[in-house]
Amino acid sequence: MTGTSGGHDETVVDVEGRHLRLRRLEKVLYPSTGTTKAELLTYVSSVAPALLAQLADRPLTRKRWPDGVGKNSFFEKNVPRGLPDWVRTVELDAPGSTKDRERVRYPLIDDLAGLVWLVNLAALELHVPQWRVGPRGGVHHPDRLVIDLDPGEGTGLAECAEVALAVRERLDADGLECHPVTSGSKGMQLYAKVSGTQDADVLRSYAHRLAREMERDRPELVVSRMTKVLRGGRVLLDWSQNNSAKTTIAPYSPRGRERPCAAAPRTWAELADPGSLRQVSLDEVAARYLGDGDLLAHLGPDAEPGPRVPTS
């Protein structure tokens, strides 16, 4: 990525042959650390191949902080004004709307230029569903199962790791290999590649059964219901993220929290030492990717399909 000055607070950059006008690169997006838009661009460029693999063909919902974290933010589904003509889009029914009554035009991010465009808009968080769309915009069945572990008051990553290890054992018994990602916020997600031949309702039902079984076996640690009064001192095993209308923070995406962290793929060896677990900063995620490669390569669009989930 190369750039030249484009006038007051503006830089014109060439990103793999595409020209973008970037504004206020020195704008601080994370006041607690002084992290700027330019530094966020450096992070995104560093992990671009892995992040793009997680976004590939998935309609993208963004959460934007135009004035940096700590100020107002908003979720954005429809593409904004000024969309570059080279950004691919897909138009789908709005989640929860009566069919054909409301439509949303989502961006599909295919390349580094698309990521740079997003950062320029201060789109710090990138949220995607567990399914992809085809070349003509048709919605495919989900190709991954996600288990979201959300710590209640009085719990944290150590308790999430304990639950994750138990979930791993349970999924392994069903032939599913899962991989942990600390969310960059409070908890973590577990992802398992699935066949892509079962609809979202099947995966959601499977995850719900798993959550209830874990709650039955470990009632002091796990809760499967979102009722706030039940969650203190326990970890919510959120099965609902497999609903076709839901999105989850994309692995490698930055988070709009006080500290500049990202959703970071982790190893099971790290989870075996829960006392040392913490959320991982942007610089650390970039360094881990440079040293270890993409720990979630098996979840990418070109990976072999996973198994079907049991239906009973």
PERAGI-V37958 format. One record per residue. RES is the residue in one letter. PHI is phi as a letter, one per 20 degrees, with the letter a starting at -180 (999 if undefined). PSI is psi in whole degrees, -180 to 180 (NA if undefined). NEAR is the number of other C-alpha atoms within 10 Angstrom. Layout:
BEGIN
((RES	PHI	PSI	NEAR) (RES	PHI	PSI	NEAR))
END
This chain:
BEGIN
((M	999	121	14) (T	d	154	11) (G	b	159	14) (T	c	159	11) (S	f	136	12) (G	d	17	13) (G	o	-164	9) (H	g	117	8) (D	l	27	12) (E	c	141	14) (T	c	133	17) (V	e	125	16) (V	c	151	20) (D	d	118	14) (V	d	100	17) (E	l	43	11) (G	n	-4	10) (R	d	138	13) (H	d	129	15) (L	c	146	18) (R	e	115	16) (L	d	137	21) (R	d	138	18) (R	l	61	14) (L	f	-24	18) (E	e	5	13) (K	f	131	18) (V	e	121	19) (L	e	-24	27) (Y	c	91	21) (P	g	-32	15) (S	f	-26	13) (T	d	-5	11) (G	m	18	14) (T	f	128	17) (T	e	170	18) (K	g	-39	24) (A	f	-40	19) (E	f	-34	18) (L	f	-39	24) (L	f	-39	17) (T	f	-44	17) (Y	f	-52	21) (V	g	-40	23) (S	f	-36	17) (S	f	-37	18) (V	d	13	22) (A	g	-47	19) (P	g	-42	16) (A	f	-42	19) (L	f	-43	24) (L	f	-34	23) (A	f	-33	23) (Q	f	-25	22) (L	e	-15	25) (A	g	121	18) (D	m	18	24) (R	d	123	24) (P	g	131	29) (L	d	124	25) (T	d	133	23) (R	d	149	24) (K	d	121	20) (R	d	143	22) (W	c	81	21) (P	g	-31	17) (D	d	19	14) (G	n	164	22) (V	f	150	22) (G	n	-20	14) (K	d	-173	9) (N	f	146	10) (S	c	167	17) (F	b	149	10) (F	e	144	14) (E	c	122	14) (K	d	-56	16) (N	f	150	19) (V	f	145	18) (P	e	172	12) (R	f	152	6) (G	m	17	6) (L	g	125	12) (P	g	144	13) (D	f	-11	7) (W	e	-3	11) (V	e	121	15) (R	f	146	14) (T	c	165	20) (V	b	139	21) (E	d	124	14) (L	c	161	18) (D	f	139	14) (A	f	139	17) (P	g	128	13) (G	n	-3	9) (S	e	158	10) (T	f	135	10) (K	g	131	11) (D	m	6	9) (R	e	-32	8) (E	b	134	12) (R	c	150	15) (V	c	135	16) (R	d	106	17) (Y	e	149	21) (P	e	151	23) (L	d	120	21) (I	e	119	25) (D	d	-17	18) (D	b	174	18) (L	f	-36	20) (A	g	-38	23) (G	f	-40	21) (L	f	-41	18) (V	f	-42	24) (W	g	-43	20) (L	f	-45	18) (V	f	-38	20) (N	f	-28	21) (L	e	6	17) (A	l	36	22) (A	e	90	25) (L	f	-34	26) (E	d	134	24) (L	d	116	23) (H	d	134	20) (V	c	156	22) (P	e	177	23) (Q	e	5	25) (W	c	163	21) (R	d	170	22) (V	d	153	18) (G	e	180	11) (P	g	-28	9) (R	d	12	7) (G	n	4	14) (G	f	142	12) (V	e	125	16) (H	e	165	16) (H	f	155	20) (P	g	143	25) (D	d	7	25) (R	b	150	22) (L	d	139	26) (V	c	136	24) (I	d	116	26) (D	e	125	26) (L	d	111	27) (D	d	109	26) (P	f	132	25) (G	e	178	23) (E	g	133	12) (G	n	-1	11) (T	c	168	18) (G	b	-152	21) (L	f	-32	25) (A	f	-45	19) (E	f	-38	22) (C	f	-40	30) (A	f	-40	24) (E	f	-44	16) (V	f	-41	20) (A	g	-41	26) (L	f	-38	16) (A	f	-40	14) (V	f	-40	19) (R	g	-46	19) (E	f	-41	14) (R	f	-43	16) (L	f	-38	16) (D	g	-36	12) (A	f	-24	10) (D	e	10	13) (G	n	16	15) (L	d	130	20) (E	d	118	18) (C	d	159	23) (H	c	136	20) (P	e	147	27) (V	c	117	24) (T	f	137	27) (S	f	-15	29) (G	n	-4	26) (S	d	-91	20) (K	d	-43	16) (G	d	-141	25) (M	b	164	25) (Q	c	153	25) (L	d	130	21) (Y	d	138	21) (A	c	131	21) (K	f	134	24) (V	c	178	23) (S	f	-27	16) (G	m	14	19) (T	d	3	15) (Q	c	143	16) (D	f	172	16) (A	f	-33	23) (D	f	-36	15) (V	f	-45	17) (L	f	-39	28) (R	f	-42	21) (S	f	-40	18) (Y	f	-47	18) (A	f	-36	23) (H	f	-43	20) (R	f	-42	16) (L	f	-45	19) (A	f	-44	22) (R	f	-39	18) (E	f	-42	16) (M	f	-39	20) (E	f	-40	20) (R	f	-42	13) (D	f	-31	11) (R	c	62	14) (P	f	-23	14) (E	f	-14	11) (L	c	-32	21) (V	d	141	28) (V	c	141	28) (S	d	-5	25) (R	d	144	17) (M	e	-5	13) (T	g	120	9) (K	g	-38	10) (V	f	-21	8) (L	e	-11	15) (R	e	-13	21) (G	g	129	15) (G	m	8	17) (R	c	168	25) (V	d	126	30) (L	f	123	28) (L	e	97	29) (D	e	97	21) (W	f	-19	24) (S	f	-14	21) (Q	f	-13	21) (N	e	-2	29) (N	f	138	18) (S	f	-22	20) (A	e	-9	14) (K	e	154	13) (T	c	158	20) (T	c	149	18) (I	g	131	20) (A	f	135	25) (P	g	138	27) (Y	n	-9	32) (S	f	141	26) (P	f	166	26) (R	c	148	24) (G	e	61	24) (R	d	-180	17) (E	g	-46	15) (R	e	146	20) (P	f	88	25) (C	d	172	23) (A	c	161	31) (A	f	114	26) (A	d	120	29) (P	g	137	24) (R	c	166	20) (T	e	157	12) (W	f	-27	15) (A	f	-37	8) (E	f	-39	13) (L	f	-21	19) (A	f	-12	15) (D	c	68	12) (P	f	-26	16) (G	f	-22	12) (S	e	0	10) (L	f	140	17) (R	b	165	15) (Q	f	152	22) (V	d	134	22) (S	f	165	18) (L	g	-46	27) (D	f	-40	17) (E	f	-40	15) (V	f	-43	23) (A	f	-43	23) (A	f	-40	15) (R	f	-43	18) (Y	f	-42	18) (L	f	-39	12) (G	e	-37	9) (D	d	-10	9) (G	m	-169	14) (D	e	108	19) (L	f	-10	17) (L	d	25	22) (A	g	-30	14) (H	f	-11	16) (L	e	-1	21) (G	f	170	19) (P	f	-22	16) (D	e	2	9) (A	f	158	10) (E	f	144	12) (P	f	153	17) (G	e	-171	19) (P	e	167	18) (R	f	150	18) (V	e	147	19) (P	f	144	12) (T	d	3	10) (S	b	NA	6))
END
